[in-house]
Amino acid sequence: MTLRKAPLFFLAAAAAMIGAGIWQGEMATVLNKGVNLCLECVGIG
């Protein structure tokens, strides 16, 4: 079974970027923007 290296590289790079975003506290920012968008679409906010 041979594995190609490019998909594994991109998978590792994506995991590193997601980890860096979580480490910097961007998870709360993304959640806040998502909640605001949903409230605006429904018309509550």
C-alpha distance matrix in Angstrom:
0.0 3.8 6.6 10.0 12.8 15.6 15.0 14.6 17.7 19.6 18.8 20.1 23.0 24.0 24.0 26.1 28.5 29.0 29.6 32.1 33.9 34.3 35.5 38.1 39.4 38.5 37.3 41.0 41.8 39.2 40.4 44.0 43.5 41.7 44.6 47.2 45.6 45.6 49.1 50.3 48.7 50.4 53.6 54.3 54.1
3.8 0.0 3.8 6.6 9.5 12.4 12.4 12.2 14.9 17.0 16.8 18.0 20.6 21.9 22.3 24.1 26.4 27.3 28.0 30.2 32.1 32.8 33.9 36.3 37.9 36.8 36.0 39.8 40.3 37.8 39.3 42.8 42.1 40.6 43.6 46.0 44.4 44.6 48.2 49.1 47.7 49.6 52.7 53.4 53.0
6.6 3.8 0.0 3.8 6.3 9.1 8.8 8.4 11.3 13.3 13.1 14.3 16.9 18.2 18.6 20.5 22.7 23.6 24.4 26.5 28.4 29.2 30.3 32.7 34.2 33.1 32.4 36.1 36.6 34.1 35.7 39.2 38.4 37.1 40.2 42.5 40.9 41.3 44.8 45.7 44.4 46.4 49.4 50.1 49.6
10.0 6.6 3.8 0.0 3.8 5.8 6.5 7.2 9.2 11.0 11.8 13.3 15.1 16.5 17.7 19.3 21.0 22.4 23.6 25.3 27.0 28.3 29.5 31.4 33.1 31.7 31.3 35.1 35.2 32.8 34.6 38.0 36.9 35.7 39.0 41.1 39.4 40.0 43.6 44.2 43.0 45.2 48.1 48.9 48.2
12.8 9.5 6.3 3.8 0.0 3.8 5.8 5.3 6.1 8.8 10.0 10.6 12.2 14.3 15.5 16.5 18.4 20.1 21.0 22.4 24.4 25.9 26.7 28.6 30.6 29.4 29.3 33.1 33.2 31.0 33.1 36.3 35.4 34.5 37.8 39.8 38.3 39.2 42.7 43.3 42.3 44.6 47.3 48.0 47.1
15.6 12.4 9.1 5.8 3.8 0.0 3.8 5.4 5.0 6.2 8.6 9.9 10.5 12.2 14.2 15.3 16.4 18.3 19.8 20.9 22.6 24.4 25.5 27.0 28.9 27.3 27.4 31.2 30.9 28.5 30.9 33.9 32.7 31.9 35.4 37.1 35.4 36.5 40.0 40.4 39.4 41.9 44.5 45.4 44.3
15.0 12.4 8.8 6.5 5.8 3.8 0.0 3.8 5.4 5.2 6.0 8.6 9.8 10.4 12.2 14.1 15.2 16.4 18.2 19.8 21.1 22.5 24.1 25.8 27.2 25.6 25.2 28.9 28.9 26.3 28.3 31.6 30.4 29.3 32.7 34.6 33.0 33.8 37.3 37.9 36.8 39.0 41.8 42.6 41.8
14.6 12.2 8.4 7.2 5.3 5.4 3.8 0.0 3.8 5.5 5.0 6.1 8.5 9.8 10.5 12.2 14.2 15.3 16.4 18.2 20.0 21.1 22.3 24.4 26.0 24.8 24.4 28.3 28.6 26.3 28.2 31.5 30.8 29.8 33.0 35.2 33.9 34.6 38.0 38.9 38.0 40.2 42.9 43.4 42.5
17.7 14.9 11.3 9.2 6.1 5.0 5.4 3.8 0.0 3.8 5.5 5.2 6.1 8.6 9.9 10.5 12.3 14.3 15.3 16.4 18.4 20.1 20.9 22.6 24.6 23.4 23.6 27.4 27.4 25.4 27.7 30.8 30.0 29.4 32.7 34.6 33.4 34.5 37.8 38.5 37.9 40.2 42.7 43.2 42.0
19.6 17.0 13.3 11.0 8.8 6.2 5.2 5.5 3.8 0.0 3.8 5.4 4.9 6.0 8.5 9.7 10.4 12.1 14.0 15.1 16.4 18.3 19.6 21.0 22.7 21.1 21.2 24.9 24.7 22.4 24.8 27.8 26.7 26.1 29.5 31.2 29.9 31.1 34.4 34.9 34.3 36.7 39.2 39.8 38.6
18.8 16.8 13.1 11.8 10.0 8.6 6.0 5.0 5.5 3.8 0.0 3.8 5.5 5.2 6.2 8.6 10.0 10.6 12.2 14.2 15.5 16.6 18.2 20.1 21.5 20.1 19.6 23.4 23.6 21.3 23.2 26.5 25.8 24.9 28.1 30.2 29.0 29.8 33.2 34.1 33.4 35.5 38.1 38.5 37.5
20.1 18.0 14.3 13.3 10.6 9.9 8.6 6.1 5.2 5.4 3.8 0.0 3.8 5.5 5.1 6.1 8.7 9.9 10.4 12.2 14.3 15.4 16.2 18.4 20.2 19.4 19.2 23.0 23.5 21.7 23.7 26.9 26.5 26.0 29.1 31.1 30.4 31.4 34.5 35.5 35.2 37.3 39.7 39.9 38.6
23.0 20.6 16.9 15.1 12.2 10.5 9.8 8.5 6.1 4.9 5.5 3.8 0.0 3.8 5.5 5.1 6.2 8.7 9.8 10.5 12.4 14.3 15.1 16.6 18.7 17.5 17.9 21.7 21.6 19.9 22.4 25.3 24.6 24.5 27.7 29.4 28.6 30.0 33.1 33.7 33.6 36.0 38.2 38.5 37.0
24.0 21.9 18.2 16.5 14.3 12.2 10.4 9.8 8.6 6.0 5.2 5.5 3.8 0.0 3.8 5.4 5.1 6.2 8.5 9.8 10.6 12.4 14.1 15.5 16.9 15.2 15.2 19.0 18.9 16.8 19.2 22.2 21.5 21.0 24.3 26.1 25.2 26.4 29.5 30.3 30.0 32.3 34.7 34.9 33.6
24.0 22.3 18.6 17.7 15.5 14.2 12.2 10.5 9.9 8.5 6.2 5.1 5.5 3.8 0.0 3.8 5.5 5.1 6.0 8.6 9.9 10.6 12.1 14.3 15.6 14.7 14.2 18.0 18.7 16.9 18.8 22.0 21.9 21.4 24.3 26.5 26.0 26.9 29.9 31.1 31.0 33.0 35.3 35.2 34.0
26.1 24.1 20.5 19.3 16.5 15.3 14.1 12.2 10.5 9.7 8.6 6.1 5.1 5.4 3.8 0.0 3.8 5.5 5.0 6.1 8.6 9.9 10.3 12.3 14.4 13.9 14.4 18.1 18.5 17.4 19.7 22.5 22.5 22.6 25.5 27.3 27.1 28.5 31.2 32.3 32.5 34.6 36.7 36.5 34.9
28.5 26.4 22.7 21.0 18.4 16.4 15.2 14.2 12.3 10.4 10.0 8.7 6.2 5.1 5.5 3.8 0.0 3.8 5.4 5.0 6.2 8.7 9.8 10.7 12.6 11.3 12.2 15.8 15.6 14.5 17.1 19.7 19.3 19.7 22.8 24.3 24.0 25.6 28.3 29.1 29.5 31.8 33.7 33.6 31.8
29.0 27.3 23.6 22.4 20.1 18.3 16.4 15.3 14.3 12.1 10.6 9.9 8.7 6.2 5.1 5.5 3.8 0.0 3.8 5.5 5.1 6.3 8.6 10.0 10.9 9.6 9.4 13.2 13.6 12.1 14.2 17.2 17.2 17.1 20.0 21.9 21.8 23.0 25.7 26.9 27.2 29.2 31.3 31.0 29.5
29.6 28.0 24.4 23.6 21.0 19.8 18.2 16.4 15.3 14.0 12.2 10.4 9.8 8.5 6.0 5.0 5.4 3.8 0.0 3.8 5.4 5.2 6.1 8.7 10.0 10.1 10.1 13.7 14.7 14.1 15.8 18.6 19.3 19.5 21.9 23.9 24.3 25.5 27.9 29.3 29.9 31.7 33.6 33.0 31.4
32.1 30.2 26.5 25.3 22.4 20.9 19.8 18.2 16.4 15.1 14.2 12.2 10.5 9.8 8.6 6.1 5.0 5.5 3.8 0.0 3.8 5.5 5.0 6.2 8.8 8.9 10.3 13.5 13.9 13.9 16.2 18.4 18.8 19.8 22.3 23.8 24.2 26.0 28.2 29.2 30.2 32.2 33.8 33.2 31.2
33.9 32.1 28.4 27.0 24.4 22.6 21.1 20.0 18.4 16.4 15.5 14.3 12.4 10.6 9.9 8.6 6.2 5.1 5.4 3.8 0.0 3.8 5.4 5.2 6.4 5.4 6.9 10.2 10.2 10.1 12.6 14.7 15.0 16.1 18.6 20.0 20.5 22.3 24.4 25.4 26.5 28.5 30.0 29.5 27.4
34.3 32.8 29.2 28.3 25.9 24.4 22.5 21.1 20.1 18.3 16.6 15.4 14.3 12.4 10.6 9.9 8.7 6.3 5.2 5.5 3.8 0.0 3.8 5.4 5.2 5.7 5.5 8.7 10.2 10.3 11.7 14.1 15.3 16.0 17.9 19.9 20.8 22.1 24.0 25.6 26.7 28.2 29.9 28.9 27.1
35.5 33.9 30.3 29.5 26.7 25.5 24.1 22.3 20.9 19.6 18.2 16.2 15.1 14.1 12.1 10.3 9.8 8.6 6.1 5.0 5.4 3.8 0.0 3.8 5.5 7.7 8.7 11.0 12.4 13.4 14.9 16.7 18.1 19.3 21.0 22.7 23.9 25.4 27.1 28.6 29.9 31.5 32.9 31.8 29.7
38.1 36.3 32.7 31.4 28.6 27.0 25.8 24.4 22.6 21.0 20.1 18.4 16.6 15.5 14.3 12.3 10.7 10.0 8.7 6.2 5.2 5.4 3.8 0.0 3.8 5.7 8.2 9.9 10.3 12.0 14.0 15.1 16.3 18.1 19.8 20.9 22.3 24.2 25.6 26.8 28.5 30.3 31.3 30.2 27.8
39.4 37.9 34.2 33.1 30.6 28.9 27.2 26.0 24.6 22.7 21.5 20.2 18.7 16.9 15.6 14.4 12.6 10.9 10.0 8.8 6.4 5.2 5.5 3.8 0.0 3.8 5.5 6.3 7.5 9.5 10.9 11.9 13.6 15.3 16.6 17.9 19.6 21.2 22.5 23.9 25.7 27.2 28.2 26.9 24.6
38.5 36.8 33.1 31.7 29.4 27.3 25.6 24.8 23.4 21.1 20.1 19.4 17.5 15.2 14.7 13.9 11.3 9.6 10.1 8.9 5.4 5.7 7.7 5.7 3.8 0.0 3.8 5.5 5.0 6.3 8.6 9.8 10.7 12.4 14.3 15.4 16.6 18.5 20.1 21.2 22.8 24.6 25.8 24.9 22.6
37.3 36.0 32.4 31.3 29.3 27.4 25.2 24.4 23.6 21.2 19.6 19.2 17.9 15.2 14.2 14.4 12.2 9.4 10.1 10.3 6.9 5.5 8.7 8.2 5.5 3.8 0.0 3.8 5.5 5.3 6.3 8.6 10.1 10.7 12.4 14.4 15.6 16.8 18.5 20.2 21.4 22.9 24.4 23.4 21.6
41.0 39.8 36.1 35.1 33.1 31.2 28.9 28.3 27.4 24.9 23.4 23.0 21.7 19.0 18.0 18.1 15.8 13.2 13.7 13.5 10.2 8.7 11.0 9.9 6.3 5.5 3.8 0.0 3.8 5.5 5.1 6.0 8.6 9.8 10.5 12.2 14.2 15.4 16.4 18.3 20.0 21.2 22.3 20.9 18.9
41.8 40.3 36.6 35.2 33.2 30.9 28.9 28.6 27.4 24.7 23.6 23.5 21.6 18.9 18.7 18.5 15.6 13.6 14.7 13.9 10.2 10.2 12.4 10.3 7.5 5.0 5.5 3.8 0.0 3.8 5.5 5.1 6.2 8.6 10.0 10.6 12.3 14.4 15.4 16.6 18.5 20.2 21.0 20.0 17.6
39.2 37.8 34.1 32.8 31.0 28.5 26.3 26.3 25.4 22.4 21.3 21.7 19.9 16.8 16.9 17.4 14.5 12.1 14.1 13.9 10.1 10.3 13.4 12.0 9.5 6.3 5.3 5.5 3.8 0.0 3.8 5.5 5.2 6.2 8.7 10.0 10.6 12.4 14.3 15.4 16.6 18.5 19.9 19.4 17.5
40.4 39.3 35.7 34.6 33.1 30.9 28.3 28.2 27.7 24.8 23.2 23.7 22.4 19.2 18.8 19.7 17.1 14.2 15.8 16.2 12.6 11.7 14.9 14.0 10.9 8.6 6.3 5.1 5.5 3.8 0.0 3.8 5.5 5.1 6.2 8.6 9.9 10.7 12.3 14.3 15.5 16.7 18.3 17.2 15.7
44.0 42.8 39.2 38.0 36.3 33.9 31.6 31.5 30.8 27.8 26.5 26.9 25.3 22.2 22.0 22.5 19.7 17.2 18.6 18.4 14.7 14.1 16.7 15.1 11.9 9.8 8.6 6.0 5.1 5.5 3.8 0.0 3.8 5.4 5.2 6.2 8.6 10.0 10.6 12.3 14.4 15.6 16.4 15.1 13.0
43.5 42.1 38.4 36.9 35.4 32.7 30.4 30.8 30.0 26.7 25.8 26.5 24.6 21.5 21.9 22.5 19.3 17.2 19.3 18.8 15.0 15.3 18.1 16.3 13.6 10.7 10.1 8.6 6.2 5.2 5.5 3.8 0.0 3.8 5.5 5.1 6.1 8.7 9.9 10.6 12.3 14.4 15.2 14.8 12.6
41.7 40.6 37.1 35.7 34.5 31.9 29.3 29.8 29.4 26.1 24.9 26.0 24.5 21.0 21.4 22.6 19.7 17.1 19.5 19.8 16.1 16.0 19.3 18.1 15.3 12.4 10.7 9.8 8.6 6.2 5.1 5.4 3.8 0.0 3.8 5.5 5.1 6.2 8.6 9.9 10.7 12.4 14.2 14.0 12.7
44.6 43.6 40.2 39.0 37.8 35.4 32.7 33.0 32.7 29.5 28.1 29.1 27.7 24.3 24.3 25.5 22.8 20.0 21.9 22.3 18.6 17.9 21.0 19.8 16.6 14.3 12.4 10.5 10.0 8.7 6.2 5.2 5.5 3.8 0.0 3.8 5.5 5.2 6.2 8.6 10.0 10.7 12.2 11.1 10.0
47.2 46.0 42.5 41.1 39.8 37.1 34.6 35.2 34.6 31.2 30.2 31.1 29.4 26.1 26.5 27.3 24.3 21.9 23.9 23.8 20.0 19.9 22.7 20.9 17.9 15.4 14.4 12.2 10.6 10.0 8.6 6.2 5.1 5.5 3.8 0.0 3.8 5.5 5.1 6.2 8.7 10.0 10.4 9.7 7.6
45.6 44.4 40.9 39.4 38.3 35.4 33.0 33.9 33.4 29.9 29.0 30.4 28.6 25.2 26.0 27.1 24.0 21.8 24.3 24.2 20.5 20.8 23.9 22.3 19.6 16.6 15.6 14.2 12.3 10.6 9.9 8.6 6.1 5.1 5.5 3.8 0.0 3.8 5.5 5.2 6.2 8.7 9.8 10.5 9.1
45.6 44.6 41.3 40.0 39.2 36.5 33.8 34.6 34.5 31.1 29.8 31.4 30.0 26.4 26.9 28.5 25.6 23.0 25.5 26.0 22.3 22.1 25.4 24.2 21.2 18.5 16.8 15.4 14.4 12.4 10.7 10.0 8.7 6.2 5.2 5.5 3.8 0.0 3.8 5.4 5.2 6.2 8.5 8.9 8.9
49.1 48.2 44.8 43.6 42.7 40.0 37.3 38.0 37.8 34.4 33.2 34.5 33.1 29.5 29.9 31.2 28.3 25.7 27.9 28.2 24.4 24.0 27.1 25.6 22.5 20.1 18.5 16.4 15.4 14.3 12.3 10.6 9.9 8.6 6.2 5.1 5.5 3.8 0.0 3.8 5.5 5.2 6.0 5.4 5.3
50.3 49.1 45.7 44.2 43.3 40.4 37.9 38.9 38.5 34.9 34.1 35.5 33.7 30.3 31.1 32.3 29.1 26.9 29.3 29.2 25.4 25.6 28.6 26.8 23.9 21.2 20.2 18.3 16.6 15.4 14.3 12.3 10.6 9.9 8.6 6.2 5.2 5.4 3.8 0.0 3.8 5.5 5.0 6.3 5.3
48.7 47.7 44.4 43.0 42.3 39.4 36.8 38.0 37.9 34.3 33.4 35.2 33.6 30.0 31.0 32.5 29.5 27.2 29.9 30.2 26.5 26.7 29.9 28.5 25.7 22.8 21.4 20.0 18.5 16.6 15.5 14.4 12.3 10.7 10.0 8.7 6.2 5.2 5.5 3.8 0.0 3.8 5.4 8.0 8.5
50.4 49.6 46.4 45.2 44.6 41.9 39.0 40.2 40.2 36.7 35.5 37.3 36.0 32.3 33.0 34.6 31.8 29.2 31.7 32.2 28.5 28.2 31.5 30.3 27.2 24.6 22.9 21.2 20.2 18.5 16.7 15.6 14.4 12.4 10.7 10.0 8.7 6.2 5.2 5.5 3.8 0.0 3.8 5.8 8.0
53.6 52.7 49.4 48.1 47.3 44.5 41.8 42.9 42.7 39.2 38.1 39.7 38.2 34.7 35.3 36.7 33.7 31.3 33.6 33.8 30.0 29.9 32.9 31.3 28.2 25.8 24.4 22.3 21.0 19.9 18.3 16.4 15.2 14.2 12.2 10.4 9.8 8.5 6.0 5.0 5.4 3.8 0.0 3.8 5.7
54.3 53.4 50.1 48.9 48.0 45.4 42.6 43.4 43.2 39.8 38.5 39.9 38.5 34.9 35.2 36.5 33.6 31.0 33.0 33.2 29.5 28.9 31.8 30.2 26.9 24.9 23.4 20.9 20.0 19.4 17.2 15.1 14.8 14.0 11.1 9.7 10.5 8.9 5.4 6.3 8.0 5.8 3.8 0.0 3.8
54.1 53.0 49.6 48.2 47.1 44.3 41.8 42.5 42.0 38.6 37.5 38.6 37.0 33.6 34.0 34.9 31.8 29.5 31.4 31.2 27.4 27.1 29.7 27.8 24.6 22.6 21.6 18.9 17.6 17.5 15.7 13.0 12.6 12.7 10.0 7.6 9.1 8.9 5.3 5.3 8.5 8.0 5.7 3.8 0.0
